[in-house]
Amino acid sequence: MTRRSLEEIKARANKFADAFESYDPEPGHEGAPLPPVMAVKLAAWRRDVAERDLAEAVRIAREQRLSWREVGDAIGTSGEAARQRYTNA
């Protein structure tokens, strides 16, 4: 998995948001499932948004003096892994 900076995540999320905002299904297809490529793009966008939200939550938690161990426990990893991933994120 490629690590992305918070700025890269935001840029990618904005790009996907633009694509979804301009998506216009053909008449009669409003309730149809998304085309596979759009479903993948939507899932990637949701992941990017979730990662951005998680990074912000970690930043706030650390500002409120939660330990890296507590942060790691909350996200299902070790404190050291959380520290490595979210320091300067």
Order of alpha helices (4+ residues) and beta strands (2+ residues): alpha-alpha-alpha-alpha
